[in-house]
């Protein structure tokens, strides 16, 4: 008799894991287990040794009903979970096939392979012109130069004009920390940009004690100056400091580096990235033997251009949004996110400011029935500490966006892709999620595919702590508890062991 009861128990659990059914079936034993695990979640997050503020929202992905809620309507700083809002808003307002565009126009006429006029280049902030995640600037600029030659242009009897007037502010987001601004993850955004507006520096110790450290930079970067005051020593740990001026590209290397220690690599943001764009384009044009009689000039805000643009020569288009979405959701690229926000801004105004794109983020929040005062958006990437959102709102967006076949696969995947490549290995579920972290902030929101076929949508947001390792250990325990609680196959395996 007892054996038959156990068989029936296993059958009930299997029924609860069939996705085709409208309702999941939980036997009474499973209900008591749910309550035990709910208590377990509280034990995990209510640790008296931590000051952390926790918010959790877990939903059934198919039915859209809540499974577990804790501080779900409290405001949290989301860090890079803000990118979920930016990406979803862009798909809604720009469309999944949106492409960044760089437009080449001319003034005057072409006579005997000479353009009697200017080439005018304008763009809406294409971030994909980079070797790291897209196609390198030298390759793309070479294609552009070849396109000019197709019009039999061998000489430009005028200027090349980089028109960046369509962004009326192109620096940083509101609420970005000033001590982040020199690093590559906080690089400025601009209408014309390349190589993520940042450069890589490598610092190695000298072979001789007392000598300056050796500094090398990636080739083909321009308009920077390195002031090297770093020294090679023998007896202490590395104490190398890197600083960049707020208004220039002077890089100051100070401190001491132990002889024989490993190379230190750092990515530094470049001030005025349009100037970097200009110098790379100048070099490529020269390599392609296109002569410029005038200069390559940058047409900035409030500057007037008197020449009449007569024709569009060609338009360069990036890959569609669906192709570069993983750069935002899986790899958490801040420049891609801010550039996408500025593309949204141009839907509202030209010239555009960041606040014009934020207005569309707010509109998207209202479309998805966010409660008043349950959100505040200040940028597209999450670098701003002014951003606020609730776990409930994030799960709402994740639920509504799962209708797009490309959406979930664009996120990081546990143990294999993006910012989760080294996290949540060996859990018995597939996780597709967006991470978000800054000092005192760690967030994780996405989808959890259980082995029984059931899927959960979750948002775990943690603010106000100092021990990140402890917080991430707790996050893993929470995910493991959700798997134990809602994966029927896990229950079957446990029964088999017993």
Protein Blocks (a to p, Z undefined) as FASTA:
>chain_A
ZZmmmmmmmmmmmmmmpmkbmbdcddfklmmmmmmmmmmmmmmmmcfkbcbdcddddddf
klopafbdchklbccdekjmlmmmmmmmmmmmnopkbccddddddehjdeehiacbdddd
ddehiaklcfklmccfklmmmmmmmmmmmnopabdcbdddddfklpmbdcbdehiafklm
mpmklcccdfbdcehipacddddddfbehiacdddddehiahiacddfbdcdfkbccddd
cdddfkbccdcdedjddehiacdddddddehkllmmmmmmmmmmmmnopacfbdcdddde
hiacfbdcfbdfbdcddddfklmmmmmmmnopaklmmmmmmmmmmmmoccddfklmmmmm
mmmmmmnopaehiaccfbfnopamkbccdfklmmmmmmmmmmpmklmmmpccehkgcjll
mgoihiacdddddddddehiacdddddddfkopacddddddehiablmlmmmmmmmmmmm
mmmmmmmklmmmmmmmZZ
